[in-house]
Amino acid sequence: MEAAALYFRFKDNLATIAGALNSKLEVGTLPYNTSIPLEINLLADLLRLHGLEFSSDTPGAARLFDFQQWYALNEEKVNEVMHHILEDKRAYIKTATGTVLQKEMLYRRLEFFKESAHTLDVMMIQQQLHSPKHFNYPYLNA
């Protein structure tokens, strides 16, 4: 998906993920309690380079709610920064694993939120349709 589309759908993707996490959807076997806070921290690091400060100590996927609330208060500034980063083809960011383009780092974060929103949306639709579980995990039936 093109970067502009990921950028424009970011707010909707956050809302979809938050809605799924607030629903009765079973996400205990999915890696979201680890991946969501990591991705939010990486996005916050990128935004911090441009003067926006987000931090949260909330553990697990619930950190998304803190970020969503912060984003709602700073939406215009965040969108300006994201737009600037996506237009800048030469800005770099140093990470623990090396140096990468800021544009590439932002693109990967936006892609993560898009893919997570899509996956959770499909799971919620399947649940609403009362689709049978595809796998029977004995430790979940206890």
matplotlib code that plots the C-alpha trace (Angstrom):
import matplotlib.pyplot as plt

x = [0.0, 1.2, 2.6, 0.0, -2.8, -1.2, -0.8, -4.5, -5.8, -3.7, -6.4, -8.9, -6.5, -5.8, -9.6, -10.1, -7.3, -8.7, -12.2, -11.0, -9.0, -12.1, -14.3, -14.7, -12.3, -9.8, -6.4, -4.5, -2.7, -1.6, 1.6, -0.1, 0.8, 4.5, 4.3, 2.0, 4.1, 7.2, 5.8, 4.3, 7.7, 9.4, 6.9, 7.3, 11.1, 10.6, 8.1, 10.4, 13.0, 10.6, 9.6, 6.6, 6.8, 4.8, 5.6, 3.6, 4.5, 1.2, 2.1, 1.0, -1.4, -3.2, -0.5, -2.4, -5.2, -2.7, -1.2, -4.7, -5.7, -2.4, -2.8, -6.3, -4.9, -2.0, -3.4, -2.7, 1.0, 1.5, 0.0, 2.3, 5.3, 4.3, 3.7, 7.1, 8.9, 7.2, 8.3, 11.9, 13.9, 17.2, 16.6, 18.1, 17.5, 20.0, 18.5, 20.0, 20.5, 22.0, 21.0, 17.8, 15.8, 13.1, 10.7, 11.3, 10.9, 7.6, 6.4, 7.0, 5.2, 2.2, 2.2, 2.2, -0.9, -2.6, -1.9, -2.9, -6.1, -6.9, -6.2, -8.3, -11.1, -11.3, -11.3, -14.1, -16.1, -15.5, -16.7, -19.8, -20.6, -20.1, -17.4, -16.1, -12.7, -10.2, -7.9, -8.6, -6.0, -6.2, -4.7, -7.5, -10.2, -9.1]
y = [0.0, 3.5, 5.6, 8.3, 5.8, 4.4, 8.0, 8.9, 5.7, 5.9, 7.3, 4.8, 2.0, 3.1, 3.2, -0.3, -1.8, -0.1, -1.3, -4.9, -4.7, -3.4, -6.2, -9.7, -10.9, -13.5, -12.0, -13.8, -16.1, -13.2, -11.2, -7.8, -7.4, -7.4, -5.9, -2.9, -1.3, -1.9, -0.3, 2.6, 3.2, 3.2, 5.6, 7.9, 7.9, 9.1, 11.8, 12.9, 13.8, 16.4, 17.9, 15.7, 14.0, 10.8, 8.4, 5.8, 3.1, 1.2, -2.4, -4.5, -3.7, -1.2, 1.3, 1.8, 3.6, 6.0, 6.7, 7.1, 9.6, 11.5, 11.4, 12.9, 15.8, 16.3, 15.1, 18.1, 18.3, 14.6, 14.6, 17.6, 15.7, 12.5, 14.4, 16.1, 12.8, 11.1, 13.9, 14.0, 11.4, 12.1, 12.3, 9.4, 8.1, 6.2, 3.0, 0.3, -1.8, 0.9, 3.9, 3.9, 6.5, 8.2, 7.8, 4.0, 3.7, 5.7, 3.7, 0.4, 1.7, 2.8, -0.6, -2.4, -0.5, -1.2, -4.9, -5.2, -3.3, -5.5, -8.8, -7.8, -6.5, -9.8, -11.7, -9.5, -10.2, -13.9, -13.8, -11.8, -14.4, -17.1, -18.8, -22.0, -21.9, -23.3, -24.8, -26.4, -25.5, -27.6, -25.0, -22.5, -25.0, -25.3]
z = [0.0, -0.8, 2.1, 1.6, 2.0, 5.2, 6.5, 5.8, 7.3, 10.5, 12.7, 11.5, 12.0, 15.6, 16.2, 14.7, 16.9, 20.0, 19.2, 18.8, 22.0, 23.8, 22.4, 23.5, 20.8, 22.1, 21.4, 24.2, 21.8, 19.5, 20.0, 20.4, 24.1, 23.0, 19.5, 20.1, 22.8, 20.8, 17.7, 19.6, 21.3, 17.9, 16.5, 19.6, 19.1, 15.6, 16.6, 19.4, 16.8, 15.6, 19.0, 19.9, 23.2, 24.0, 26.8, 28.6, 31.1, 30.5, 30.0, 27.0, 24.3, 26.6, 25.7, 22.5, 24.4, 25.9, 22.5, 20.9, 23.6, 23.1, 19.4, 19.6, 21.5, 19.1, 15.9, 13.8, 14.9, 14.5, 11.0, 10.1, 11.3, 9.5, 6.3, 6.6, 7.3, 4.3, 2.1, 3.3, 1.4, 3.2, 6.9, 9.0, 12.5, 14.6, 16.1, 18.3, 15.1, 13.0, 10.9, 8.8, 6.8, 8.9, 6.0, 6.0, 9.7, 9.7, 6.7, 8.6, 11.7, 9.6, 7.9, 11.2, 12.4, 9.0, 9.1, 12.8, 12.2, 9.2, 11.0, 14.1, 11.8, 10.0, 13.4, 14.7, 11.5, 11.9, 15.5, 14.6, 11.9, 14.6, 12.5, 14.2, 15.7, 13.3, 15.9, 19.3, 21.8, 24.9, 27.2, 26.2, 27.1, 30.7]

ax = plt.figure().add_subplot(projection="3d")
ax.plot(x, y, z, "-o")
ax.set_aspect("equal")
plt.show()
